[in-house]
Every structure is written in C-alpha cells, then in structure tokens.
C-alpha cells in the first residue's frame, strides 16, 4: 500500500498539469461569429436617351489632284512641263503632233478668206448687172413706139439675172458652210491633241515625253491644285457615309464641314483592276478653315441616330439562339426572364424596341 502512494501522487500531478494546459487563459479572447455578407446584384434602369453610333477615321489633308490625258492617240510633239513645274490655268501642258491637221486648218482658213472676197466681188457685179437691166427696162417702157415683145424679153432677162444671183448666193453659202465644218473638225482635232491646265498647280507626275506615243484616255500628267484641298482617309463603305446622320472632320480648332466624294465607276474599276489602295475622299466646305496640306485630321461618321431610344446597358441583354432577353427585377426583388426585341447596339448600350418600358429595372451581368 505504501508503494502505491507515490505512484498515485505522481498520477494526480500529471492530470493536474494536463487540465491546466488545456484550459484557456484569462487574457485570450474568444472569437465572435460574423453575420454572412450580403452582396447587392448589379442592376440598371431602362431609360430614354439620344442614341447613335460614331466611328472615327484618321485622315490627312492633301491637295486635290487633277489627272490629264489625251482624248485621242498620237505622237507627242510638245511637252511644256516636268515634275515640280508650276502651271497656270489655260497653259498648254502637252500637245500631240498636229502638223497635218494644222496644215489643213491653214489651208481652209485661207480658202474661206479668198472665197469670201471672190464672192463679194462676184455678187457686186451681178447686182450691178441687175440694176443696169432694170434701168434699161424703165427706158423701154418709156418709149411708146417700142414693141411690147422687147419689154417682155427684157423682163425675162432681169428675172433670169435675179434667179442666177439667188442661186449663186445659196451655192456660196453652202460652200462656205462646208469649209467651216471642215475647219471646225480640224480645229477640234487639234484641241483634242492639246492638254491645257484647268487650274493653277504643281506637276507631281509626268509620264509623257517628246516623240513617245500617247494612248487615248490614259493618264499621263498629274497636277496638284494650289487652291483646292481635300481630306483623304482609309476606305469607308459608301452606303455608310451616304446614309449617315452626320459626317464631319475634327481638328485642334474644332469641327470642319466636309462633303463625301465617291469614286466614279470608271475610276473605281481602274483602281480595283490595278490593285491600288482604295481611299475615301472628302471636299472641305469651309473656306475659312485653317486646314493646310499635310495636316492630320479625323473624319467622324455618325450613324444609326435615334433621338429618343429606350436603352439598357449592353451587358443586360442576353441571347439564347435567336431569342434576346433580359432578367427583369420584379417588385418582390426576384428576377424574371423577359423576352425583348433589340434595335441599335453600341459598345455600351442596346436599344429595346419591345419588351420593356421606361423605369423597368434589369439585371446587368458581366
């Protein structure tokens, strides 16, 4: 029994140490339980607002380029410009060999002048002959003893002179008209063989040379106009620009009015056939603008404009197959799936044509 006492004492000490180590200290705080966090769902209210899409295109102010070509084929005889040359309106830029046509012009002009002089003398002589015959007729009629037959013969002679005179006048007119038509034809040939500047500018391209062959309607010379500039930017779809609500340019000093200039069919097909880069060009309407050649500007195209459109954030609209829908927040705070008809979309909002009314609250997802 005495042997067990030390063992029991040791056991009780161990138990006391164990419970002392496991019990919390007076300074240690017991953590409190937190209430679960409540996260509000992201919602938006359907509202009416002005709606449109706007796209911007970077462009540059460039001088308007006038392309020149001959309207007929032929050998080039005269070139009065080179790259960098300045030209004035009306200047002869180039001309084909027109020596044969010019010879015909000179000959016809001389022929017309000579014919006019000869006709004037001939007609004057005939008029004098008629006047003399009429004077003789009066003298015959004054002679009472003269036979009536002589008077009638004289009248017939005068009538013949008049008829001949009138016929000669008509023949002269026909001949002169024919010569003038020929002269105009050769003059037109010369004009078609001549390129004249339609405005002041600087030659920036010239593929013509004296003695070379010029093909009809093939551009040979480009002139950058001094007084007219235009804005050129990347190609914009023609129907987008033509149907746009507004088109304008913006510079550091504000808005500049412009007008879109589409390619004509021939130019468009030519550019496509030669794999050239298509651009969109705009005429500058504001004469008082500070735009200068070489300046960078932006073209803005405003499309799909609606003055009063019912809209919701673009993320509020969901799609499933062909259906578009939103989650409408009810008065009880629950979400109800609602089919809608969507109109115009922008990067931030969507137009709701059917399915919602102003003031409706919808869930906005990510």
Backbone torsions as a table, in degrees:
resi	resn	phi	psi	omega
1	UNK	NA	-41.4	178.3
2	UNK	-64.5	-30.5	179.7
3	UNK	-70.8	-27.0	-177.7
4	UNK	-80.7	-23.8	-176.2
5	UNK	-60.0	-48.4	178.3
6	UNK	-60.6	-37.0	-179.8
7	UNK	-65.5	-42.4	179.5
8	UNK	-65.9	-38.6	179.2
9	UNK	-62.9	-43.4	179.4
10	UNK	-64.3	-39.9	-179.6
11	UNK	-63.9	-41.7	-179.4
12	UNK	-65.5	-36.5	177.4
13	UNK	-64.4	-42.2	178.9
14	UNK	-63.0	-42.5	179.2
15	UNK	-64.3	-40.1	180.0
16	UNK	-63.8	-42.5	178.6
17	UNK	-64.2	-40.7	-178.5
18	UNK	-61.0	-48.7	-178.3
19	UNK	-68.6	-31.5	177.8
20	UNK	-66.8	-39.2	-179.8
21	UNK	-70.2	-32.7	-175.7
22	UNK	-84.4	-17.9	-178.6
23	UNK	-81.1	142.4	-179.1
24	UNK	-67.8	148.1	177.3
25	UNK	-78.4	161.3	-178.1
26	UNK	-68.0	-28.1	-176.6
27	UNK	-84.7	-15.7	-177.0
28	UNK	-79.3	129.0	-179.3
29	UNK	-88.1	143.9	177.0
30	UNK	-89.7	122.9	-177.1
31	UNK	-63.0	145.0	178.0
32	UNK	-93.7	148.8	177.0
33	UNK	-77.5	131.7	179.5
34	UNK	-91.1	149.2	175.8
35	UNK	-72.9	146.9	179.5
36	UNK	-62.6	141.1	-179.2
37	UNK	-70.1	143.5	177.8
38	UNK	-111.8	120.3	-178.0
39	UNK	-105.0	122.3	177.4
40	UNK	-75.1	136.7	177.7
41	UNK	-76.9	150.9	-177.5
42	UNK	-80.8	121.6	-178.5
43	UNK	-129.4	166.2	176.3
44	UNK	-147.3	156.5	-178.6
45	UNK	-104.2	131.4	176.3
46	UNK	-66.4	129.8	-177.0
47	UNK	-142.9	156.2	176.6
48	UNK	-87.3	136.6	178.5
49	UNK	-158.9	165.4	174.6
50	UNK	-70.0	135.5	-174.4
51	UNK	-133.7	138.6	176.3
52	UNK	-166.9	161.5	171.2
53	UNK	-105.9	140.8	178.9
54	UNK	-133.2	131.7	179.0
55	UNK	-123.8	143.6	-179.9
56	UNK	-117.7	146.1	-179.3
57	UNK	-135.6	126.4	-179.9
58	UNK	-77.4	133.3	-179.3
59	UNK	-137.4	-177.3	-179.6
60	UNK	-140.5	145.2	178.0
61	UNK	-81.4	124.0	-178.3
62	UNK	-128.4	151.9	174.1
63	UNK	-68.1	146.2	177.0
64	UNK	-70.5	131.4	-177.3
65	UNK	-99.8	126.3	174.7
66	UNK	-102.6	126.2	-179.7
67	UNK	-98.5	135.9	-177.9
68	UNK	-119.1	139.5	175.8
69	UNK	-149.8	160.9	174.8
70	UNK	-82.4	147.0	178.7
71	UNK	-89.6	-3.1	176.6
72	UNK	-140.9	153.5	179.5
73	UNK	-82.3	153.3	178.5
74	UNK	168.9	177.1	178.8
75	UNK	-83.6	132.0	-180.0
76	UNK	-77.5	125.3	-178.2
77	UNK	-108.3	-20.6	-173.7
78	UNK	-146.9	127.8	173.6
79	UNK	-129.4	119.4	-175.1
80	UNK	-106.5	4.9	-177.8
81	UNK	-136.1	166.3	171.5
82	UNK	-146.9	173.6	-179.4
83	UNK	-59.7	127.4	-178.0
84	UNK	98.4	-10.6	-180.0
85	UNK	-69.9	145.9	174.1
86	UNK	-95.4	140.0	178.7
87	UNK	-127.3	153.5	176.0
88	UNK	-114.5	154.4	179.2
89	UNK	-55.6	129.2	179.3
90	UNK	95.3	-12.8	179.0
91	UNK	-64.0	141.1	173.6
92	UNK	-78.6	116.5	-177.7
93	UNK	-86.9	-46.0	-178.6
94	UNK	-155.0	160.2	-178.9
95	UNK	-151.4	140.4	175.2
96	UNK	-80.0	170.4	177.2
97	UNK	-68.4	112.9	-177.3
98	UNK	-120.9	23.9	-175.5
99	UNK	-61.1	-42.3	-179.5
100	UNK	-66.5	-45.0	179.5
101	UNK	-65.4	-37.8	179.6
102	UNK	-66.2	-36.2	176.9
103	UNK	-62.8	-41.4	178.4
104	UNK	-66.0	-38.3	177.8
105	UNK	-62.2	-46.5	-180.0
106	UNK	-61.8	-42.4	-178.8
107	UNK	-65.7	-43.7	-178.9
108	UNK	-68.2	-39.9	177.5
109	UNK	-60.9	-42.3	178.3
110	UNK	-65.9	-41.4	-179.6
111	UNK	-63.6	-42.1	179.7
112	UNK	-64.4	-42.1	179.2
113	UNK	-63.4	-46.8	-180.0
114	UNK	-64.1	-42.3	-179.1
115	UNK	-63.0	-38.7	179.2
116	UNK	-63.0	-40.8	179.4
117	UNK	-68.1	-45.3	179.7
118	UNK	-63.6	-43.6	179.8
119	UNK	-62.1	-39.1	179.7
120	UNK	-62.9	-43.7	179.2
121	UNK	-66.9	-44.0	-179.3
122	UNK	-62.8	-44.5	-179.1
123	UNK	-65.8	-37.2	178.4
124	UNK	-65.1	-40.9	178.3
125	UNK	-63.6	-42.3	179.4
126	UNK	-65.2	-40.4	177.9
127	UNK	-62.2	-38.8	177.4
128	UNK	-65.3	-41.7	178.8
129	UNK	-61.1	-40.4	179.6
130	UNK	-66.4	-42.0	179.5
131	UNK	-63.2	-41.0	178.2
132	UNK	-63.1	-44.1	-179.5
133	UNK	-63.9	-39.6	178.6
134	UNK	-66.2	-36.1	177.1
135	UNK	-65.5	-42.7	178.1
136	UNK	-63.4	-36.7	178.8
137	UNK	-64.0	-40.5	178.4
138	UNK	-63.3	-38.6	178.7
139	UNK	-66.3	-39.3	178.5
140	UNK	-64.4	-41.5	-179.9
141	UNK	-67.2	-26.2	179.1
142	UNK	-76.0	-20.1	179.3
143	UNK	-88.5	107.0	-175.4
144	UNK	-70.6	-22.4	-177.3
145	UNK	-83.4	-12.8	-175.8
146	UNK	-71.9	143.2	-179.8
147	UNK	-69.2	143.1	-179.1
148	UNK	-63.1	-27.1	-178.6
149	UNK	-63.8	-40.3	179.4
150	UNK	-62.6	-38.4	178.3
151	UNK	-64.2	-44.0	-179.6
152	UNK	-64.6	-38.9	177.5
153	UNK	-62.3	-41.0	179.0
154	UNK	-65.2	-40.0	178.3
155	UNK	-64.0	-39.2	177.3
156	UNK	-63.3	-40.5	179.2
157	UNK	-62.6	-43.4	179.5
158	UNK	-63.8	-41.3	178.7
159	UNK	-62.3	-39.1	177.5
160	UNK	-64.2	-41.5	177.8
161	UNK	-61.9	-42.1	180.0
162	UNK	-65.7	-43.4	179.2
163	UNK	-62.6	-42.9	178.5
164	UNK	-63.0	-40.4	180.0
165	UNK	-62.8	-47.9	-179.9
166	UNK	-63.3	-40.7	178.7
167	UNK	-64.7	-40.6	179.1
168	UNK	-63.5	-40.5	178.3
169	UNK	-60.1	-44.7	-179.5
170	UNK	-64.5	-42.0	178.8
171	UNK	-63.3	-41.2	178.3
172	UNK	-62.0	-43.0	-179.5
173	UNK	-64.7	-42.0	179.1
174	UNK	-63.6	-42.7	179.5
175	UNK	-64.7	-43.7	179.6
176	UNK	-64.8	-39.9	179.7
177	UNK	-64.1	-41.1	178.2
178	UNK	-63.6	-43.9	178.6
179	UNK	-63.3	-39.0	179.8
180	UNK	-67.5	-37.9	177.1
181	UNK	-61.6	-43.3	177.9
182	UNK	-64.2	-40.9	178.8
183	UNK	-61.9	-45.1	178.9
184	UNK	-62.3	-37.4	179.9
185	UNK	-62.8	-47.0	-179.9
186	UNK	-70.2	-33.7	175.5
187	UNK	-63.5	-40.8	178.6
188	UNK	-65.3	-38.2	176.8
189	UNK	-60.1	-42.8	179.1
190	UNK	-65.8	-42.4	179.1
191	UNK	-61.6	-40.3	179.0
192	UNK	-68.3	-19.9	179.2
193	UNK	-93.8	7.4	-177.0
194	UNK	-123.1	133.1	174.4
195	UNK	-105.4	123.1	178.0
196	UNK	-117.7	143.6	179.6
197	UNK	-67.7	132.5	178.5
198	UNK	-90.7	-5.3	178.6
199	UNK	-169.0	173.0	178.4
200	UNK	-76.1	142.7	178.8
201	UNK	179.3	-168.5	-178.7
202	UNK	-126.5	133.9	179.8
203	UNK	-72.7	123.6	-179.7
204	UNK	-113.9	-8.8	177.9
205	UNK	-154.3	135.5	179.2
206	UNK	-150.3	114.0	-179.9
207	UNK	-110.4	15.3	-177.3
208	UNK	-101.3	145.4	176.6
209	UNK	-144.5	147.5	-179.9
210	UNK	-60.9	131.7	179.7
211	UNK	90.7	-11.9	178.5
212	UNK	-84.0	162.0	-177.8
213	UNK	-91.9	130.8	178.7
214	UNK	-103.9	127.8	177.4
215	UNK	-89.4	137.5	-178.5
216	UNK	-59.0	135.8	173.9
217	UNK	63.4	21.8	174.1
218	UNK	-105.4	121.8	-175.8
219	UNK	-60.3	130.5	-178.6
220	UNK	-122.2	-22.7	-175.3
221	UNK	-139.6	135.5	173.5
222	UNK	-115.4	136.5	177.1
223	UNK	-125.6	124.2	175.3
224	UNK	-82.7	116.5	-176.0
225	UNK	-69.7	138.0	-179.1
226	UNK	-77.2	-31.4	-169.9
227	UNK	-100.7	-7.8	-178.0
228	UNK	-127.8	135.2	177.3
229	UNK	-128.7	160.8	177.3
230	UNK	-144.8	162.5	178.7
231	UNK	-102.0	129.1	179.3
232	UNK	-118.1	132.8	179.6
233	UNK	-141.3	179.5	177.9
234	UNK	-58.0	155.2	-174.4
235	UNK	-62.6	130.6	175.9
236	UNK	-115.6	139.2	180.0
237	UNK	-57.2	130.7	-175.9
238	UNK	-58.8	-43.6	-178.0
239	UNK	-65.9	-30.6	177.4
240	UNK	-65.4	-43.5	-179.0
241	UNK	-71.3	-45.8	-175.6
242	UNK	-67.7	-28.0	180.0
243	UNK	-99.5	6.0	-177.0
244	UNK	-69.1	151.1	175.3
245	UNK	-71.7	-35.2	-178.9
246	UNK	-156.5	143.3	175.8
247	UNK	-137.2	128.1	-178.9
248	UNK	-156.8	167.8	176.4
249	UNK	-111.0	152.8	177.8
250	UNK	-126.7	133.0	174.7
251	UNK	-123.2	-175.2	178.3
252	UNK	-63.7	-22.4	-178.6
253	UNK	-100.0	6.2	175.7
254	UNK	119.5	-160.8	-173.2
255	UNK	-78.6	143.0	176.1
256	UNK	-130.2	128.5	-179.8
257	UNK	-75.6	137.4	-179.5
258	UNK	-136.9	163.6	176.4
259	UNK	-129.3	130.1	-179.2
260	UNK	-71.9	136.7	179.1
261	UNK	-121.5	99.9	-179.7
262	UNK	-74.0	158.2	174.8
263	UNK	-67.8	143.7	168.4
264	UNK	-74.8	162.5	-172.2
265	UNK	-59.2	-42.6	-177.4
266	UNK	-62.8	-44.8	-179.9
267	UNK	-65.6	-42.3	-179.7
268	UNK	-60.5	-48.5	-179.3
269	UNK	-63.7	-36.6	178.8
270	UNK	-64.8	-43.4	179.5
271	UNK	-64.9	-41.8	179.7
272	UNK	-65.7	-43.1	-177.7
273	UNK	-63.9	-30.8	-178.4
274	UNK	-99.5	10.8	177.2
275	UNK	57.2	34.5	177.5
276	UNK	-85.6	153.9	-178.6
277	UNK	-71.1	126.7	177.8
278	UNK	-82.2	140.1	177.5
279	UNK	-128.7	167.5	172.3
280	UNK	-111.1	132.4	-175.5
281	UNK	-117.1	143.3	-177.9
282	UNK	-134.1	131.1	174.9
283	UNK	-80.3	139.5	177.8
284	UNK	-85.4	116.2	-176.1
285	UNK	-83.2	-26.4	-174.7
286	UNK	-86.4	105.6	-179.9
287	UNK	-67.5	-21.6	-176.5
288	UNK	-92.5	2.9	-178.5
289	UNK	-68.8	157.3	-178.3
290	UNK	-94.3	17.6	-178.8
291	UNK	-69.2	133.9	178.2
292	UNK	-125.5	153.5	178.6
293	UNK	-57.1	133.2	-179.6
294	UNK	98.3	-13.3	-179.7
295	UNK	-73.9	144.8	175.3
296	UNK	-90.4	136.4	178.2
297	UNK	-139.6	169.5	175.5
298	UNK	-118.1	134.8	172.8
299	UNK	-96.4	129.4	178.5
300	UNK	-112.4	131.4	178.5
301	UNK	-118.4	114.8	-180.0
302	UNK	-99.7	120.4	-177.4
303	UNK	-130.6	171.9	177.1
304	UNK	53.3	42.5	-175.7
305	UNK	-78.7	130.6	173.4
306	UNK	-132.1	124.3	-175.8
307	UNK	-67.6	-38.0	-178.1
308	UNK	-138.5	100.8	-177.5
309	UNK	-121.6	137.2	175.4
310	UNK	-78.8	120.8	-172.9
311	UNK	-129.0	155.2	170.3
312	UNK	-136.4	161.4	176.7
313	UNK	-57.1	146.1	-176.0
314	UNK	-60.1	-31.4	-179.4
315	UNK	-74.2	-10.4	179.0
316	UNK	-78.5	-19.8	-176.8
317	UNK	-92.2	124.5	177.9
318	UNK	-109.2	159.8	177.3
319	UNK	-132.7	145.1	174.6
320	UNK	-145.4	105.4	-173.5
321	UNK	67.8	-126.7	178.5
322	UNK	-92.4	-1.2	-176.1
323	UNK	-91.8	137.7	170.2
324	UNK	-110.5	138.1	-177.5
325	UNK	-151.3	164.4	174.4
326	UNK	-130.4	166.0	172.1
327	UNK	-102.3	107.6	-178.9
328	UNK	-82.9	131.0	177.7
329	UNK	-85.6	117.8	-177.8
330	UNK	-79.0	173.8	178.5
331	UNK	-63.6	-26.8	179.4
332	UNK	-81.7	-5.1	179.0
333	UNK	91.1	4.5	179.1
334	UNK	-90.4	163.8	179.5
335	UNK	-100.6	131.8	179.8
336	UNK	-125.1	126.6	179.2
337	UNK	-68.1	131.4	-175.1
338	UNK	-134.7	121.3	177.7
339	UNK	-73.0	136.2	-179.4
340	UNK	-132.8	159.1	173.3
341	UNK	-107.4	121.8	-174.0
342	UNK	-98.7	138.8	176.5
343	UNK	-104.6	-117.4	-177.8
344	UNK	-72.5	140.2	175.7
345	UNK	-119.6	140.5	170.3
346	UNK	-119.4	-173.4	179.4
347	UNK	-70.3	-16.9	-174.8
348	UNK	-120.0	-30.3	-176.0
349	UNK	-134.6	163.8	175.9
350	UNK	-129.4	141.0	177.4
351	UNK	-82.9	132.2	177.2
352	UNK	-105.1	113.3	-178.7
353	UNK	-86.0	-39.9	179.7
354	UNK	-139.0	147.6	172.4
355	UNK	112.5	-20.7	178.6
356	UNK	-134.5	165.0	174.0
357	UNK	-130.5	163.4	-179.3
358	UNK	-60.0	133.0	-179.7
359	UNK	99.4	-15.8	177.2
360	UNK	-63.0	143.8	179.9
361	UNK	-106.2	131.5	-177.6
362	UNK	-126.3	156.4	176.7
363	UNK	-80.1	136.4	178.3
364	UNK	-111.2	113.9	179.4
365	UNK	-92.7	179.2	178.7
366	UNK	-82.2	NA	NA
